[in-house]
Amino acid sequence: MSTASPERVTASQKARAARVLAALDEHWGHARCELNYTTPYELLAATILSAQSTDAGVNKATPALFARFPTPAHYAYASPAEIEPFIRKIGLFRSKARALHESMKALVERFGGEVPRRMEDLLTLRGVARKTANVVLGNAFGINEGIPVDTHVQRVSARLGLVRPGATPAAIEKRLMALFPRERWCDLSHMLIWHGRYACPARGGGHTHPICREFGKGCGGSVPERS
């Protein structure tokens, strides 16, 4: 996906997005990645594990996992069966154990034991799709190649009138990239996630958070879009 000119947006749409961003900064400017990690490959592993799982659940498993496999080489020279016991309580643990083993083996064999800093390289790793690559690039290296779109970002960006309801993750990412400054893409994802996680959950109506009241179009807010 090109980052030069992802999608055409109007001046009024960008102005509204700027107001949304200012509100998110006010309320969620402290938002950050909630996966626990200390190195890029720990973040890569945690993000692979987080697919269809909660960050809290992943964080319960990773201390023992990271202690047993402190470098990519430790995963590479082990087997998926040796990794499985450490992540058994995480959903899809067998396929994730294979993904950890193969992705870390690729780091050792093709990238000198380091997590690559290019989207196209990350996407060659097993268990890594665009969302995971964006998380790693943005949080481990400060590289805003794109915007991580998880279920919270999907729901909240639609409820705040930033994207069309029912849009695909790829379409949502493209639209958000066009609306918001590139240097804020990773921050934006964190703030939308925190707003969705702590103020605007999937179920329950009549949300009273100021952002929902001002910009909400499907979360209890009734203020029409301003131009």
N, C-alpha and C positions, 0 to 999 in steps of 0.2 A: 504494500500500500504506500503510495507516494505521500510524503509529508509536506511537499511544496505548496500545493493548492488542493486540499482534500475535497472541498465542496464549496459551491457558491452560497454565500449568506448575505442578507441585506444589512445595511447599516443599523436599522432599528433592531434587528435580531441580535447583532453583536452588542449593541448598547444594552439590551435587556440581559444578555449573557453576562456582561460586565457587572450589572447590578446583582445578579445571582451570585457571581463570584465574590463580590464584596460582602454579601450576606454570609456566604459560606466561610469566608475568612474571619468574619466577626465571631461566628459561633463555633467554628470547627477548625480554626487556624492551627490548632495544636495536633490535628489528626496525623497519624503516621501508620506505617505498616505494623500490623499487630502480630505478625509472625516473628518469633524469636530467632535471631541468628547473629553471628559475629563475623562471618566471612561470606563472600559471594557464593561459594559452592554450598554452604549451609542454607542460604536463602533459596538457591536453586532447588535443593532437596526439599525444603519445607514447602515451597510453592508447588512442586510436583505433587506432594502429599496432600495439599489443600484442595485439590479438585474434588468436588462433591463432598467435602468435609469442612468442618468449622476450623477456624484458626485456633480456637481454644483447644479443640481435640488434638490438632497437630502439635501444639506447644506442649501437651502432656507427654507426647511420645518422643519428641526430638532430643531432650537432654540425654537419655540413654542411647539413642541412635547415634548422636553426634559423638558421644564418648567412645562408643565401640568402633565407629568409622570416622576418624578425625580428618581424613584427607580423601580426595577422590580415588586415590590408589587403593585405599582400604576397601572401598566399595567394589572397585574393579577386580581386585584379586579375591574377593569373596564370591558367593553365589547368591542368587535371589532367595534361595531357601534359608541362607544364613541371615538375610536381612529381614525376612518375614516376621520373626518373633518380636522384633522391635516396633513393628507398625501394625500388629495384628488387630488392634482395637480401632484402626482407621479403616473407613470403607474402601473396598476394592484393594485390599492390602496386597493380594498376590500380584495383580497387574502393576501396582505401584512399586513393589519390590523389584520386578523386572525392569521397570522404567528407571529406577534409581541405579540399578546395576549397569544397564546399558548406557545410560547418559553419562555416568561417571567414568565408565570405561572409555567412552568416546573422548571425554576431557583428557584422559591420560594419553590415549593413542593419537589423537588428532590436534589437541590444543595445548600440549605441554603441561597438562595438569591444571590449567587455568580456565575459568569461565570466560568464554568469548564475549566481546563487547559489541558484536554486530548481530542485528536481528537475523540476518540470513543464516549465520552460523548457529545461533541458538535454536532456530527452527529445525535444524537437522538432528537435534537430540530427541531421544525417545521421551515421551511424556511432556514435551514442551510445544505448546501452541502459542499463538500470538499473545494471549493474555499473560501467560507465564513469562514469556520473553520480555514483555513490557514491565512487569513487576521487577524482574531481575535488573534490567537496564536502568530503570528509573530509580530504584532504591539502592542497589549496590554500587552503581557507577554515576548516578546523576545524569543519565542520558535519556532525554525525552524523545524517544523514537515514535511513541504512540501513547495511547491511554488504556490502561487495564480496564476491561469491562467485565465485571462480575454481575451476579444477580441483583445486588444492591444498586450498582450503577445503572443497570438496565431499568429497574423499577423507578428509582428516584429521578433520573434524567427525564423519563416520560412524565412523571407526576409534576415535575417543575416546568413542563412545557418546553424543554430543550430539544426533545426528539419526538418523533411520532410514536404513539403507543403501538406495540407489536413489532417495532423495528428490530432487525437482527443485530447481534453484537457488532458485526462488521460495520453495518450502517450507522449504529450508534457511535462507534469510535470515530468514523469518518466525519460525522456531523459535529461531535464535540471538538475534534481537532480543528475544524473550521471556525467554531465559535469562540474558542479560548486561546490565549497566548501559549505558544509552544513551551515556554519556560515554566508554565504552571500545570502542564498536563498530568504529571505524577501527583502533585498536590491536589488537583481537582479530583482525581480518582479517590484518594484517601478521604477527602471531605465528603464526597457523595456517599462513600461506603459508611462513614461514621454517622452521617445524617440518617441513612437508611437503617443502620443497625440500632441506633440509640434514640431516634426521634420519629422516624417514619417507617415503621415495620410493614411487612407485606399484608398483615391482617390487622383489622381494627380501623375504624373510620373516625372522622372528626378530629384529626390531629391538630393540636393547638400550638405547635412550635411556630415561632414567628416566620420562619422561612416557608413553612407550609401555608400559613395564613396569607402571606404576601404573594407567593408565586405558585402555590399549589393549584393544579388543574385536575387532580384525581386523588387527593389525599386529605380531603376535608376543607381545602381552601376554595374560595369562590371568587377571588379577585381576577378579573379578566386580564389577559396579556396586554401590557402597555407598549406603546410604540415610542 
